[in-house]
């Protein structure tokens, strides 16, 4: 059986499973559509959260980022994992106790203001749409390789599948589909990692293999990787980070952005009790850890495999590094995985010095003299970060069924998170915007229809934006985290833990935090023009205090808190019943007791 047929078999079987679940879980009420009837078991919910969380960014892009940046990009692991600790301890139980369907509904009721609810809807849509771009782009990458179609066709197929199981099944269908998707993606991620770890270190447990000896050279794997990358002009893989401020802010932005993402928060509304919300978060951390402990090993091994593919003499014990790196493989002798991925355009080769060989190195001043001595005219191999996990089985010559499994897993990761995000967007439009502001008297049947139409429109918009993403998957997702961190997280925290913050302060804080963060991001990403600046290049030398656009969300959150507290102190206190409501949410009176839900 051909590799294409194997891929179609695995992907087709998984898609049939998802659509079958959606048909079985078809919903007939808004409560089922928004929160799956509120009866999901904590373990089931934890697994669904894991799938919701381990998006295309986690499955496809995170290992690529770590492979490219080494220790410096471990911030993704720390920030995303730490965010769930914040969710479990500071937000999830209290929001579940409040008993509402959506994040904007909580903000609207807590701050006794329809404008506050509408501002929250805008913040939610901006963050979620930004996030879903990364998921759809990731789906396009996976489809373009494994189903041998162009990225646009892949996006259309993904959109159709999402349409079936999300529009038909709502949160109930998405929940059980995400359980299936978690099982698919975690098996798909760990099995290739086990094979590769065994091949490179003789250790079947990837996180332990990362700190084991490299089989062929006999030196520690990370030491071997450092030897290879520094010989090619790159920084040490394990090198420390120079800009500690940016690293701290980026980690913080990811943490509080995680805690503020609506598609994650609404999952805690699907369980019966407040205690179940805590248990859901605990189980989610267990399920997420299975992938997150494996990702650094996958990244390191992929980086080493690519380098030693181009420079085979670097794979074993090396006595003369300069000699071993001066004789890369001939382009005509390139391995099959490079040929395969070249067809997608995600690997590109340009023979700049017409010698027929592949020069892969860091094309910077640090390596310039060495390159000049060898007659090299520049780096000749460009590898898209998003392909590393997907290409790993081929790089390591693993069986065809493993490649098919990776195809199904990568698509499951992208689709599961995209569905959760689209549900958050459609809920905000149908429940908060249409029912909450435009037509409060809408019937339940009408609201359910509005939710399905909103979901359909959101899928169309997400598909279009996914075809034209402003960066690769994890970069775009990181921007979404910054937006959620700067706008929604402070409002949620102040809504739960401060009786003094009023509606005026909350609205001002959300608007200021969102605008501040978006303007900073747009300036450096080239999406926003300021006369006289010619758009500032997105480089550390131009960032204010060295703060990256990906890290600015943490600063935006501080601005949000400061504005909200300052204006609240300058204006009237919230009504006594609102202060009593805030007090009651923090004390155990049962799920929904605060608002009779």
N, C-alpha and C positions, 0 to 999 in steps of 0.2 A: 504494500500500500504506500502511495506517495505521501510525502510530508504534508502537502496541501490537503489531501484527503483526510489525514489524521487530524489536522488542525480543524477542518470543517466538522469532523465527527465530534471532537471535544467541545468546540464552541457551540455547535448546533444542539448537542445534548443539554448543555447548561442553559441555553436560551429556552429550549422546550420546557425545562424544569421551572424556570422563572415564570413563564407565561402560564403554565399549568397551575402554579401556586396562586397567581393573580386571579384566574378563573374560579378556583376553589374559594378564595378569600374575598370575592366580590362584595362590596359594601353597599348598604342601603340607608345609612344615616350619616349625618355630619360628624357625630362622635366617633363612629368607626373610621371615617375618612381622615379626621384630624389626629386622633389619639388611639386608634385601634380599639375603641371601646373601653380603654383604661384597664384592661384585664391581662396584660402581658406579664409572664413570669419573669422575675429578675434575671435568671440565667439566660433565658431566651432573649430578653432585652439587652443584656450585656453583650451577647454575641452579635445581635443586630447593631448595637452601638459600635462594636469593633469593626464590622463591615462598613458602617456609615462613616467611620473615622478613617479607616485605612483605604484612602482614596487612591486615585491615579498618582497623586503626589507621593503618598507613602509607598505604594507598591512599585511604581515605575520610576519616579523621579528622585526619591530620597536617596537611594543607594547611589544613583548617578551623581548627585550633589556631593555626597561624602567621598565618593571615588575621586571627584575632581578637586575637592578642597581639603580632604583629609580631616584632621582633628578640628580645624576651624569650622567645618560645617556640622560638627556634632551638636551644634546649637539647635538644629532641627529636632533631633532626638530629645534633647533636654526640655525644650520649650513645649513640644506637643505632648510629651508624657506628663510634665508638670501641670499642664492645663487641666488634666483630668483630676488631679489631686485637688485643685481649686474648685472644680465643679462638684466633686463629691462632698467637700467639707463646707463650702461657702454658698453654693447656689442651689444645686439640685433638690435637696430636701425641702428647702423653703419655697421654691417655686412650685414644687409638686403639692405642697400643703396649701398654697394659694388657690390651686384648683382650676386654673384657666387653660385654654387651648393653645394660646400662642404667646410669644414674648411681647409683641406690641399690646396685646390685651392686658397683660400684667402691668406694663408701664402706664397704660391709659387709666386703669383703675387705681393703681397705687398713687399716681400723681394727679388723680381726679381731673383729667383733662383729655378731651378728644384731640386737641392739637398735639399733645405729647404722644398720643397713640399714633397719630399720622406721621410725626417726625420719626418715631421708632420704625414705622413701616418703610419709610424712605431709607433709613440706615440699614434695615434688614435686607431690602432689595439690592442696594448697592453692594453690600458685603457678599450676599449670596450669589448674585449674578457674576461678580468678579471671581468667586470661588468656582462656580460651575463652568466657567470658561476653561479652567485648568483640567477639569474632569473630561470635558468633551474633547479637548485637545489630546489628552492622554488616550482616550478611546480611539481617536483617529490614528495615532502612532501605532497602537496595537493592531488595528484592523489593516492598516496599510502594509504591514509585514505579513501577518499570519493568514489573512484571507486574500492576499494578493490583489487588493483593490486600492484605488487612490484614497487619500485621507477624507475627501469630501463624501465619497460613497460610503466609507466606513462610518462617518458621522451620521449619515442618514439611516443606516442600518441600526446604529446604537439608539438613535432617536425613536425609531419605530418600536424597538424592544422596550425602552423605558415607557413609552406611551401606553403600551398594553398593560404592564403590571403596575404602573403608578396611577394612571387615570381610572383604570377599572377597579383596582384594589385599595387605593388610598394608603393610609398609614398601615392598615391591617395587612394588605397585600405586600407593601414594601417591607414590613417587619419580617415576615416569614421568608420573603425572597432574600432579604439581607442575611438571614441565618444560613440559607443555602449558599449564598455568595461568600460568606465568611469561610465556610468549610472548603469551598473550591479554592479561594485565593490563598488560604493559609497552607493548604497542601501544595498548591502550585509554587508557593514561595519557598517552602522549607525543603521539599524533596530535591530540587536542583542544588540548593545550598549544601545539603548533606553530601551529594555526589561530588561537588566541587571541593568541599572541605576534605573529603577522603582523598581525592586526587592530589591535592596540593600539600596536605599536612598529615595524612593517614588518621585523622581524627574525625569521627562521624558527626560530632556536635559542633556546628559552625562557630558559635560564640567562643568555644574552647579552642577550636582550630585557629582562630585569629591570633591566639597567644601561644600557639604551638610552633614547632620547628618546621620549616619549609622542607618537604621531602627530598627534592632534587639537590638542594645546596647544603642542607644540614644546619642552616642558621635560622633564628626565629623569623617567622613570616614577615612581621612588621619591619624587622631589620633588613630583610631581603628587599622588601618593597621600597624602603628608604634608599637603599643602595641603587636600585634601578632608576627611581625617579630623579634622584639628584644627579645621576650620571647623564641624564637627558636634560639637565638644566632647570628642573622644577625644584620648588622648595621641598624640604623633608615632609613626608606624609604626616608625621607625628609632630610637626613643628607647632610651637605655641602661637597664639594670636597676638598681633601687635596692638590692635585697637581694642582694649578691654572694655571701654565704655560702650562701643558699638555692639560688642558681643553680648554684654549684659542687657542692653536695651532690646536687642533682637530676640534674645531668649525670653525676656519679659513680655515682649509684644506677642510672641507665639503663645505663651502661657495664658495671658489674659484674653488674647484673641480666641483661643480654644474655649475658654470659659464663657465667652460672649457670643459664640456662633449659634444662631437660632436653630439650625437643622440638628445640632447636637442636643441642645437644651430641650427641644420638644420631645425627644425620645424619653425623657424622664417624666413626661406627662402620661405615658402609656401604661404605667404600673398601678396596681390597686392602692398601695399605701406609701406613706412617707418613708418608712423603713426600707421598702422595696427600691426606692430611688437611690438610697445609699448603697444597697447591695448591687444594684445594676451598675453603678460606677465602679465598685470593687471588681465585679466580674469582667467589666469592660477592660480594666487595666490588665487583668490576667490574660485575656484574649489578645489585647494589643501587644503585650510584652513578648508574645511568641514571635511576632514579626519584628518588633523593634530591637530585640536582642540579636536577631539574625542579620539585620540590615548592615551593620558595620562590617561584619565578616564578608557578606556578599560584595559590598563596595570594595573592600581591600583586595579581595581575590580577583574581582573583575579587572581592577586597575593593573594588577600584576600580570594577569593573563593577557591583556591587550599589549602591554609593553613587551612581554617575552614572545608574543606572536610575531611582532615586527622585528625584534632583536633576539632570535633564538639562543644565541650564545650567552645571554644574560640569565637564562633559566637555571643553569647549574652553578657550580663554584667558579667564581671569576677571579683570575689573578691579575689580569690587565683590563680594567674597565674601559679605557679609551679604545682599545682594540675591539672589545666585545660590542661596543656601541657604534663603531665606525662602519659596520658591514650589515646593514639591514637587509631584509628579504627583498627579492625581486618582485615587482608588481605582478608579473605574469605568474608567479608562484604563490600569490596571496591565497590564504585559506578560503574555504567555501563560505564561511560566515560573513567575511568582508564582501565577497561577491554578491551574496544574498541581500545584505543591507544596503549595498550601493544602489540596488534597484529601487529602493524606497527614497533615495536622496538624503537619508539620514547619516550616511557615511559618504564622504567625498574625498577623492584623491586628485591631486594636481602635481604632475612631475615638473617641478620648477627648474631643476638643473639638468633635465634630459638624460638622467643616468639609468632610468628604468627601475629604480629602487624606491622604497617607501621610507622617507625620512620623517620620523615622529619625534618631536622634541619641543622644548619651550622656546618659542621664537622671540626671545627678549635679549636685552643687552648683556645679561648674565652669561648667556651661552653664545654670544655673537662671535667672539674670537675663535672658539672651537669650531663653530659652524663654518666660518670663513676659511679656516685651515683645511677643512674637509671638502670645500667647494659646494657646500649646501647653500641654497638660495632662500630657504624658509621652510617652515613646517608644511608637510605635504598631505597629511591625513587629518581630516576633521571628523570627529565622532560626536554625534548628538548625545548629550548626557542622558536623555530619556530612554535610550535603547539598551543600556547596560544590563538591567535585570532581564529584559526580554531576550537579549542576545546571549546571555551567559550560558545556557545549555548548549548552544551551537559552538561557542568559543571553546567549551570544555569537551566537545564531541560526545554529548550525552545522547541517549536513545531518542528516537523521533516522538515517542509518546510523552516524554518529558517536555519537549517543545510544545506539543499540543496542549499539555496541562498548563504551561506558562501562558499560552494564548488565552485559554479560558479564564485563568486567574487574573491576568491583567485587565481583561474586559470586565470581569466581575467587580474588581476594585473601582474602576472608573464608573461603571453603571450604578453601583450601590450608593455611592456618595452623591452622584448626580441626582438620583431619585429623591434622596433625602433633602437635598437643597431645593429641588423643584417643588417638593411638597411644602417646604417652609415658605417659598415665594407665593405659591398659589393660596396657602392658608392666610397669608398676610393680605393678599388682594381680596379674597372672597369673604373671609371672616372679619378682618379688621377694617378694610377700606369700604367694601360694598355694604356689609351688614352693619359695621360699626359707625359708618359716616354717611354713606350715600342712601341706603335703603334699609333702615333698622327694622322695618316690618316684613322683610323678605321671609318667605316660608322656608321650612327646612329643605323641602324638595328643590326650591329655587336656589338656596344657598349651595346645596350639593352640586347642582348643575353649574353654578357660577364657579365653584371650586374646580370642577373638571375642565371647564373652558379655560380658566386661568392657568391650570396645569398645562393644557395643550399649547396655549400661546407661549408660556414660559419655555416649553421644550423647543418650539420653533426659534425663539430668540437665542436660546442657549446653543442651538445647533449652528446658527449663523455666526455667533461670536466665537464658538469653538473652532470654526474654520479659519478665523482670522485672529488668533491669540496674540497678545502683546508680549509674550515671553514663553519659555517652556514651563511645563506644568507646575513644578514646585515654586518657581518664581511668582507666577500669577497667584497661586494659592497663598503665598506668604503676604502678598499685598492685601488679600481678603482678610487675613488675620489682623493686619494692622488696622484696617477699617473697622472691624468688629471690636477690636481692643479700644479704639479711640471713641467709639460712639455708644455701643450698647452695654459693654461690660460695666463702665462706671454707673450708668443709670440703674442697672440691676443691683449692683452692690449698695448704692445709696438708697435704693428703694427698699431693700431688706434691712439694712443696718443703721439707717439714719431716719429718725422721726422729724428732723428739722428741715430737710431738703424739700422744697415745695415745687409746684409745677413750673413756675417761671424759671427757677434755677435749673431744673432738670432739662427743660427744653433748650435753654441757652447753652448748657453744657454739651448736650448731644450735638447741636448744630455747630458750635465752635470746634469741638473735637473732630467732627466729620470734615468740616471745611478745611481746618488746619492740616489734617492728614492728607486729604485729597490734593490740595494745592502743592504740598511738598512733594508728593509722589509724582504728580503730573509734570512739575517743573523738571525733575531729573529723569523722568522716563520719556521726555520729549512729546508729551501729549498736551502741553499747556504752554503757551508762548507769552513771555513777559517782554515788552519792548525794551531794547537795549541789552538784553542778556544773550540773545541768539540761542536760547535754550542751553542751560548748563549741562555739560557732559556728565554722565552718571559714573563718576569716578571718585574715589576717596578724597582726592585733592580738592574737589569742588563741594563736597558735602559740608554742611554746617556742623562744626565741631566733630567732623568725621562720622556723622550719623547717617547711615544708609537709608534710602527710601523704604527698604524692607523693615527697618527698625523704628521708624518714626511713629508707629502706632502707640508705642509705650509713652512717648512724649505727648502725643495727642490725648491719651488717657489722663495724664497728669493735668493737661490744660482743661479737659472736661471736668475733672474733679474740682479744680481750683475755681473755675467759672461758676459751676453749680453751687458750691458752698458759699462763695462770695455773694452772689445775687440772692441766694436764699436768706442770708443773714441781713440783707438790705431790704427784704420784702417781708410780707406777712407770713406767720407760721402756717403750716397746713392745718386744716380743720381738725378738731379733736377726734372725730370719728376715724380720720385717716391715721392719726397718731396711734389710736387704739388698735387699728387694723395692723399696723406695722408691728406693734407690740405682740399681738396675738399670733402673727405668723412665726415668730421666733420661739414660741412656747408650745409644747406638745398638747394639742387639742384634737388631733386626728386630721387626716387628709381632707382638705377642702373646707375645714370648719371655719376658717377665716372668712370665707365668702359664700358659705352654704352650697359649695359644689361637691 
